[in-house]
Amino acid sequence: MIIVGIDIAKNKHDVIIIDSNGNTLTKSFRISNSHCVLGNISTTKSRPLI
């Protein structure tokens, strides 16, 4: 299982992706608060991580 943690804020969101064993699959990254960016997370991060 893949888990996406998102820390939501007014202007930006911090994101990290981990597996069910707690292994970090990406470094944390920041995204802006827009529908365009949020809609592209799955396509941006669907390729192999790390």
Sequence and secondary structure as in RCSB ss.txt:
>XXXX:A:sequence
MIIVGIDIAKNKHDVIIIDSNGNTLTKSFRISNSHCVLGNISTTKSRPLI
>XXXX:A:secstr
 EEEEEEE SSEEEEEEEETT  B S  EEEES HHHHHTHHHHSSS   
